[in-house]
Amino acid sequence: MRIGALEAGGTKMVMTVSDENMRILGRETLSTRTPEETVPGILRFFRDQKIDALGIGAFGPLDLNPLSATYGNITETPKLAWRHYPLLKTLREKLGVPTALDTDVNAAALCEALMGAAKGLNSCVYLTVGTGIGAGVMCNGRLVHGLMHPEWGHMLLAPHPEDPMPEGICPYHKGCLEGLASGPSLEKRWGVPGQALPEDHIAWEIEAHYLAQFCVSALLAISAERIILGGGVMAQRHLFPRIRRETQRLLNGYLPCAGNMDSLIVPPACYPDSGMLGALILGKRALEEKK
């Protein structure tokens, strides 16, 4: 059995193949250009690897309603060339194998729930904080879908009183999480990339304030048993204690059951492979469902 995984990202496409035991047999990376430039390389890799099934974790937004006429399409993405592209249909038909699609962050949440930082729990949220911000949600052992899929990156926040850029940089919303706390927002606000800022810079107090608001919402809205924070911005590990303290402050004693913040708000155990491993799990499930 050979399972393929595609991490379809806004800047690169990472293609992986494994055996049924998740042992990696091959990997290749392509830059994300237009579909016409990118998809042929994806098809070539997976055809050469003779895969039996494919799992896809993709940037979005995505249409994940199986009853929709546009199920499996990328929808209103800022990457204009990919708007309304039928990603699932194209790869499933061209490769002729069972294929499953979900968001890249739902794939990461699936991985962390089954084999990583949330293993053994019924619910978790995986938030990636990087060029963009997105979250995958597992509740009662199932990935969450509904009207579409969770879009936590666009939740609206209360501004930090000392934020010099309180409206953020999102072209859709003023004061949303992605517009205020993503990597590009840090650079826009302070004039340098986040990794160039010292640990005692007020930038990190402001960043923790925004990410703590997300954590509070995740605890109150879905009773997440674990909140996993990944992505490039979270490579600044000094953010974790700041976020935990600020989450506790904002809760103000309301959720004593939240317990130890050190074990509640954590880094991913499988990073940077959470999304890839989650996509492999999706592919393996797609194959099992066809049997």
C-alpha positions as CSV (number, residue, x, y, z in Angstrom):
1,M,0.0,0.0,0.0
2,R,1.3,3.4,-1.0
3,I,-0.4,6.5,0.4
4,G,0.2,9.9,-1.1
5,A,-0.1,13.2,0.8
6,L,-0.2,16.7,-0.6
7,E,0.3,19.7,1.6
8,A,-1.1,22.4,-0.7
9,G,0.3,25.7,0.6
10,G,0.2,29.2,-0.6
11,T,3.9,29.3,-1.3
12,K,4.8,25.7,-1.9
13,M,3.3,22.3,-2.6
14,V,4.9,19.4,-0.6
15,M,4.2,15.9,-2.0
16,T,4.9,12.8,0.1
17,V,4.4,9.1,-0.2
18,S,4.4,6.6,2.6
19,D,3.6,2.9,3.2
20,E,0.7,1.8,5.4
21,N,2.8,2.3,8.5
22,M,3.5,5.9,7.7
23,R,7.1,5.2,6.8
24,I,8.1,7.9,4.3
25,L,9.2,6.5,0.9
26,G,9.6,9.7,-1.1
27,R,9.0,13.5,-1.0
28,E,9.2,16.4,-3.4
29,T,8.5,20.2,-3.2
30,L,7.2,22.5,-5.9
31,S,6.6,26.3,-5.8
32,T,2.9,27.2,-5.8
33,R,2.4,29.0,-9.1
34,T,-0.8,29.0,-11.2
35,P,-2.8,25.7,-11.4
36,E,-1.7,25.3,-15.0
37,E,2.0,25.6,-14.0
38,T,1.7,23.6,-10.7
39,V,-0.7,20.7,-11.1
40,P,1.2,18.9,-13.8
41,G,4.1,18.5,-11.5
42,I,1.9,17.2,-8.7
43,L,0.3,14.6,-11.1
44,R,3.7,13.5,-12.4
45,F,5.1,12.9,-8.8
46,F,2.1,10.8,-7.7
47,R,1.9,8.9,-10.9
48,D,5.5,8.0,-10.7
49,Q,5.0,6.9,-7.1
50,K,2.1,4.6,-8.1
51,I,0.0,5.6,-5.1
52,D,-3.1,3.7,-4.0
53,A,-4.8,6.7,-2.3
54,L,-4.3,10.4,-1.7
55,G,-4.9,12.8,1.2
56,I,-4.8,16.5,0.7
57,G,-4.4,19.3,3.3
58,A,-4.9,22.6,1.4
59,F,-4.9,26.3,1.9
60,G,-8.4,27.7,1.7
61,P,-11.1,28.7,2.0
62,L,-12.4,25.4,0.7
63,D,-15.9,24.1,-0.1
64,L,-16.0,21.0,2.1
65,N,-19.8,20.3,1.8
66,P,-20.2,16.9,0.1
67,L,-23.6,17.9,-1.1
68,S,-22.4,21.1,-2.8
69,A,-21.9,21.3,-6.6
70,T,-18.5,22.8,-6.0
71,Y,-17.4,20.3,-3.3
72,G,-13.6,20.2,-3.1
73,N,-13.1,23.6,-4.8
74,I,-10.8,26.3,-3.5
75,T,-13.1,29.3,-3.0
76,E,-12.4,33.0,-2.3
77,T,-8.6,32.7,-1.8
78,P,-6.4,35.8,-2.1
79,K,-4.4,33.7,-4.5
80,L,-6.4,34.8,-7.5
81,A,-5.3,32.1,-9.9
82,W,-6.6,29.4,-7.6
83,R,-10.0,30.9,-7.0
84,H,-12.8,28.4,-7.7
85,Y,-10.2,25.8,-8.7
86,P,-11.6,22.2,-8.5
87,L,-8.7,20.8,-6.6
88,L,-10.3,17.6,-5.3
89,K,-12.1,16.7,-8.5
90,T,-9.0,17.3,-10.7
91,L,-6.6,15.2,-8.6
92,R,-9.2,12.4,-8.0
93,E,-10.1,12.1,-11.7
94,K,-6.6,12.5,-13.1
95,L,-5.0,10.0,-10.6
96,G,-7.9,7.6,-10.4
97,V,-7.4,6.8,-6.7
98,P,-9.5,7.4,-3.6
99,T,-8.8,11.0,-2.5
100,A,-9.8,13.0,0.6
101,L,-9.5,16.7,1.1
102,D,-9.5,19.0,4.2
103,T,-7.8,22.2,5.2
104,D,-4.1,22.1,6.0
105,V,-4.9,23.1,9.6
106,N,-7.5,20.4,10.0
107,A,-5.0,17.9,8.7
108,A,-2.5,19.2,11.3
109,A,-5.2,18.9,14.1
110,L,-5.9,15.3,13.0
111,C,-2.2,14.4,13.3
112,E,-1.8,16.0,16.7
113,A,-5.0,14.4,18.0
114,L,-4.0,10.9,16.9
115,M,-0.3,10.8,17.4
116,G,0.9,14.1,18.8
117,A,0.2,16.7,21.5
118,A,-3.5,15.9,21.9
119,K,-3.3,12.1,21.7
120,G,-5.8,10.4,23.9
121,L,-8.1,13.5,24.2
122,N,-11.5,14.0,22.6
123,S,-11.0,17.6,21.5
124,C,-8.3,20.0,20.5
125,V,-7.6,23.1,18.4
126,Y,-4.5,23.5,16.3
127,L,-3.7,27.1,15.4
128,T,-1.0,28.0,12.9
129,V,0.5,31.5,13.2
130,G,2.6,32.4,10.2
131,T,2.1,34.2,6.9
132,G,-1.6,33.7,7.6
133,I,-3.5,32.3,10.6
134,G,-5.8,29.4,10.5
135,A,-7.1,26.7,12.9
136,G,-8.2,23.1,12.7
137,V,-10.7,21.8,15.3
138,M,-11.3,18.2,16.5
139,C,-14.4,17.7,18.6
140,N,-15.5,14.3,20.0
141,G,-13.0,12.6,17.8
142,R,-14.2,14.2,14.6
143,L,-12.8,17.1,12.5
144,V,-15.2,20.0,12.5
145,H,-17.1,21.1,9.4
146,G,-20.3,23.0,9.0
147,L,-21.3,25.9,6.8
148,M,-17.7,25.5,5.6
149,H,-14.8,24.9,8.0
150,P,-13.4,26.8,11.0
151,E,-12.1,30.2,10.1
152,W,-10.6,31.3,13.4
153,G,-8.1,33.6,11.6
154,H,-10.8,36.1,11.0
155,M,-12.4,36.2,14.5
156,L,-12.6,39.8,15.6
157,L,-10.6,41.0,18.6
158,A,-10.4,43.7,21.2
159,P,-7.3,45.9,20.3
160,H,-4.4,46.1,22.7
161,P,-4.4,49.7,24.2
162,E,-0.8,50.2,23.0
163,D,-1.1,48.7,19.6
164,P,0.1,51.3,17.0
165,M,-1.8,49.4,14.3
166,P,-5.1,48.4,15.9
167,E,-7.0,47.8,12.7
168,G,-4.5,45.3,11.4
169,I,-3.7,44.5,7.8
170,C,-6.5,42.1,6.7
171,P,-8.1,43.3,3.4
172,Y,-11.4,41.8,4.6
173,H,-11.8,42.8,8.2
174,K,-10.6,45.4,10.6
175,G,-9.2,44.0,13.9
176,C,-9.2,40.3,13.1
177,L,-6.7,37.7,14.4
178,E,-4.9,37.3,11.1
179,G,-4.7,41.0,10.5
180,L,-3.3,41.7,13.9
181,A,-1.1,38.7,14.8
182,S,0.2,37.1,11.6
183,G,3.9,37.3,10.6
184,P,3.2,40.0,8.0
185,S,1.3,42.1,10.6
186,L,4.3,42.0,12.9
187,E,6.6,43.2,10.2
188,K,4.2,45.9,9.0
189,R,3.7,47.2,12.5
190,W,7.3,47.3,13.6
191,G,9.2,47.6,10.3
192,V,11.2,44.4,10.8
193,P,10.4,40.6,10.8
194,G,9.3,39.2,14.1
195,Q,12.5,37.2,14.5
196,A,14.5,40.4,14.5
197,L,12.7,41.8,17.5
198,P,14.2,41.3,21.0
199,E,12.2,39.2,23.6
200,D,11.6,42.3,25.7
201,H,10.0,44.3,22.9
202,I,6.4,45.3,23.4
203,A,5.5,43.5,20.2
204,W,5.4,40.2,22.1
205,E,3.1,41.6,24.8
206,I,0.7,42.7,22.1
207,E,1.1,39.4,20.2
208,A,0.3,37.4,23.3
209,H,-2.7,39.6,24.0
210,Y,-4.2,38.7,20.7
211,L,-3.4,35.0,20.8
212,A,-4.7,34.7,24.3
213,Q,-8.0,36.1,23.1
214,F,-8.1,33.2,20.6
215,C,-7.3,30.7,23.4
216,V,-10.1,32.1,25.6
217,S,-12.6,31.8,22.7
218,A,-11.5,28.2,22.0
219,L,-12.0,27.3,25.6
220,L,-15.4,28.9,25.9
221,A,-16.8,28.1,22.5
222,I,-15.8,24.5,22.1
223,S,-14.3,23.4,25.5
224,A,-11.0,22.5,23.8
225,E,-9.1,20.1,26.0
226,R,-5.8,21.2,24.4
227,I,-4.8,24.2,22.4
228,I,-1.8,23.6,20.1
229,L,0.0,26.7,18.7
230,G,2.2,26.1,15.7
231,G,3.6,28.0,12.7
232,G,6.6,30.2,12.2
233,V,5.7,33.0,14.6
234,M,5.4,30.4,17.4
235,A,9.1,29.5,16.9
236,Q,9.5,32.4,19.4
237,R,9.0,30.0,22.3
238,H,9.1,32.8,24.9
239,L,5.6,33.6,23.6
240,F,4.1,30.5,25.3
241,P,4.4,31.6,28.9
242,R,3.2,35.1,27.9
243,I,0.1,33.6,26.2
244,R,-0.6,31.3,29.1
245,R,-0.5,34.2,31.6
246,E,-2.6,36.5,29.5
247,T,-5.2,33.7,28.9
248,Q,-5.4,33.2,32.6
249,R,-5.8,36.9,33.2
250,L,-8.6,37.2,30.6
251,L,-10.5,34.3,32.0
252,N,-10.3,35.9,35.4
253,G,-11.1,32.7,37.3
254,Y,-14.1,31.9,35.2
255,L,-12.9,28.4,34.2
256,P,-11.2,26.8,37.1
257,C,-11.6,23.5,35.2
258,A,-9.0,24.8,32.7
259,G,-6.4,23.7,35.2
260,N,-2.7,23.9,34.4
261,M,-2.1,26.3,31.5
262,D,1.3,24.7,30.8
263,S,-0.4,21.5,29.7
264,L,-3.4,23.2,28.2
265,I,-1.6,25.6,25.7
266,V,1.3,23.7,24.1
267,P,3.5,23.6,20.9
268,P,2.8,20.8,18.4
269,A,4.5,17.5,19.0
270,C,4.8,16.7,15.3
271,Y,5.8,20.1,13.9
272,P,6.8,20.7,11.1
273,D,5.3,17.5,9.8
274,S,1.8,17.7,11.4
275,G,0.1,18.7,8.2
276,M,1.9,16.1,6.1
277,L,1.2,13.3,8.5
278,G,-2.5,14.4,8.8
279,A,-2.8,14.4,5.0
280,L,-1.4,10.8,5.0
281,I,-4.0,9.8,7.6
282,L,-6.7,11.3,5.3
283,G,-5.4,9.3,2.4
284,K,-5.3,6.1,4.4
285,R,-8.9,6.7,5.5
286,A,-10.0,7.3,2.0
287,L,-8.6,4.0,0.9
288,E,-10.2,2.1,3.8
289,E,-13.6,3.7,3.1
290,K,-13.4,2.3,-0.5
291,K,-12.8,-1.3,0.6
